[in-house]
Amino acid sequence: MEEVCGLLFEISSKKRLRILIEAQKQSLRISHVSKMLNITTAEASRHLNRLSNVKLVRRDNKGLYTLTPFGRLVLILLPSLIFILQHRDYFMNHEVFHIPYKFLGRIGVVSGGVLCDNAMTCFSRIEVMLREASEYIWILSDQIPASMLQTIMEKIRKGLEFRFIYPEKFTLLGSKPIPCFQRRTLPKITLGLIITEKRALVAFPYIDGKMDYIGFIGGDPEFHKWAEELYQYYWKSSKPEKSCFNRHKADQ
C-alpha cells in the first residue's frame, strides 16, 4: 500500500505527469524537459530523478530518459482515473457498477465523449445523431421521446437498421403504425445507450436508480467501440421479441 501511495503522489504532480505523457512520444533530455516546462535544468533533473526512483522512467547511456515497460502500463491505466477525477461530481451522484467489470475497467475511454450540460442540450445532440445516421441506430432505453420517434421511423423506412432494447413492460405511445425492426427486452433498464455508425451516447442512472438522460456523447473511435461492445453485451443478454410493434403497445 505504501508503494501505491508513493506512486500516486509522484504522478499527482502536473509537471511530472506531463513529462510521462511526453516520454510516451519520444525520448527526453533534461534540456528538453526544462524548455517544455519552462523550468531550470536543476528542477527538470529533480523531476526526472523522482520518476526514475519509482521506476516510471529510466536513463540510458546517452543521457536520454524513456518510459519503462512499467511506466507505459501505468499510462495505459491512468486515463480511467483521470476521467473519473475530472467528473467527480457526476460520479458522486450516478451509479456505474451495474455494468460488467470488463467495461467498467475501460471506463476511461468514455472521456472521448463530452458530458452534456443539460437535458435540452443532450436531446438536441441526440436529434442530430439520429438525423445524421445512415447505416444503423441502436438504442437501449426505458423510453423514446416522441420528438425522436418520427426521425427513427423515417430512417427505418429508408432501410436503416434499428435495434431497440427496452423494459419488459413497455408502452410505445403514438398515433402512427411503427415499422418493423429488431427489438429485445430486459427485466430492467439500468442505463441509456444510443449508438449510430458515427457517434455514441451513454447515460448512467442516478444512485437511486432513476434514469438520467444527460450523458456523455461523442464520436471518438475508442469511446464508440466501447459503447458498441457494451450494447452488444446487453443485446445478447436480452430476450428477443416480435419484430413489429402494433400501433400502440409493445406488449399486450
N, C-alpha and C positions, 0 to 999 in steps of 0.2 A: 504493500500500500504506500509505503514511503517513496518508493521509486515512481509510482504513478503520480503522486503529488508533486514530486520533483520535476517530472516530465511536463505536467500540465502547467507548472509555474514557468518553466522556460519558454514554452510556446504561447504563454499568455501575453508575452511582450509583442507589441505590434511590429517592432523593428526586427526581432528575431523571426517572427512568422513570415515577414516579407523576405528575409534572407532565405528561408527554406523554400518559399514559393519560387524565388528567382533561381535557386540552386537546382530546382527541378528542370529548369530550362537550359542551364549552362553551368560550367564550372566557374567558380568565382575566385578572384584575388581580393586581398584586403583592400587594395586601392579601389577596386570596382565597388565593393560594399560601401566604402567611405563616400564615394561620389554618389552612389544611388540613394543613400540615406541622408546625405548632407551632414556627415559627422566626421570627426577626426579619425585618422587611421588607428590611433590607440583605442578608441571606443569601438571601432569596427572589429579590431582584433579581439577585444574583450567579448563581444557578442559571439564571434565565431568560436572562441575557446569554450564558451558556455554550451554552445550547441554540440561541440566536439565531446565535451565531458559526459553528455547524456547520449552519445553515440548516434546523433541525428546526422552529423556531417563528419567528414574526415579530410585531412590534408595530405596531399600526395607529395612526392619528392620534388615536384616543380613549384610547390607553394600554392597549388590550386585546391580549393575546397569543393567537394562534391557530396551529394547525398549518399548516405549509406543505404543498403537494402532495407534496414530497419526504418530509416528516415523516410524512404519512399512509401513504405507501408503505412506509417503514421499519417502522411499527407493524403493517402487514399482514404483513410478512415476519418480524417479531420472534418471534411465538409459537412457531415451529418451533425457534428457537434456545433460547428459554426452556424449552420442553418437554424437549429433549434434555439440557439442563444439569440440570434437576430430576431426571432419571432417568439421570444419568451412569453410575452403577454398572451399571445394567441394560444400557445400550448398549455398555458396555465388554465385555460377555460375550455379546451377541446380534448376529446378522447381519441387516441390513436391506437390503443393497444388491442383493439378488436381485429386489426388487420394481421395477416400471418407474419411471423417473425422475419421470414426471409425478405419481406417487403419493408418491414419496419427498419431492418438493418441497413437498408439502402435509402432511407428517407431523405438523406442529404441531396439526392438528385431532384427533389421537389423544389429546391432552390432555383431550378431552371424555369420555374413559373413565378408569376408575380401575384402577391396577395391582393385581392380586390379591396378597395377602400370601404365599399358599402354594397348593399344588396342591389341597388339600382345600377351601379357600375358593373357589377357581376352579371346581372341579367342582360345588360346591353352588350357585353363582350360575348356572352353565350349566343345571343342572337346573331352576331357577326360570325361566330364559329359555324353555326348551323347554315347560314346563307352561303358561306364560302365552301362548305363541304361538297365534294363531287363524287366521292367513292363510297364512304360509309359514315354512319353516325351510330355510336354505341352509347347507350345511357343506362346507368344504374341509379335509380332514384325512387323515392316514395311518391313522386308526382311529376307531371309535366305541365308547366304553366300553359294556359290556353293560348297565350300570345306566341308560344313557340310551336304549338301543335300544328298550326296551319303551315308553317315553313317545313316541318318534318313531313307532313302528308304530301306536299308538293314534291319534295325530294324523292319520296318513295315512288310516286307515280312516274318519275323520270328514270327510275331504275336503280337508285341509290340503295345500298344495303343498310337496313335499320335493325338494330338489336336493342331490346329493352328488357332489363331485369327490374322487377317491381315486387312489392309485397304480395303475399298470397291473397289477401283481401284488399282488392284494389278496384276502384271505380274510375273509369275514364269518362269525364263529362264532355259532352259535345253534341252538336245538332247534326253533324255530318257523318256518314259511314267512314270507318277507318280502313285504309288499305291494309292488305296482308303484310306481315313482317315477322321476323324471328323474335320470339319472346319467351322468357322464362321467369320463374318466381322463386323467391326465398321467403322463409317464415318471417324474417325481419330484415329491413334495410338499415345498415349501420354506417353508411357513408354515401356520398354522392360522387359519381364519375360521369363525365361526358367526354367522349373521345371522337375525333374525326381523323382523317388522314393527315391533317395539318397541325392540329392543336389538341391539347388535353386540359381537363379541369378536374381537380379533386377537392372535395369539400368534406371536412371531418365534422362529426356531430359535437354538440356541447357535452359537457361532462354528465349532465342529467339525461342524456340520451336523445334529446330533441335535435332534429336536423338543423344545421346551419347552412344556408345556401350561399354564403360568402366563402370562397375558396381560392386556391392557387390555380392560375391559368397561364398557359404559355405553349410555345412551340419548340422548346429545346429538345433535341433528339433523345437525350438520356432520360429526361422527365417523361417524354411521350412514351418511350419504351417501357418505363416503369409502370405508368398508368395503364398501358395496353396489356401488359402481363398481369397486372392486378385484376383488370376486368375479365381477362380470360380465366383466371382462377375462380372468380365468382360465377362466371358463365358455366364452367364445368361442375361447379358445386350446386347449381340451381336446378329446378325442376322444369322440364320442357312443358310448354302449353301449346294449345292450338295456334296455328299461325295467324289467325284473324280474330280481331275483336268484333263483337257485334256493335250495334250503333251506340250503346251507352255503357255497357258493363263488361269488364274483363272476365268476371266470374259470376256465375248465376248460383 
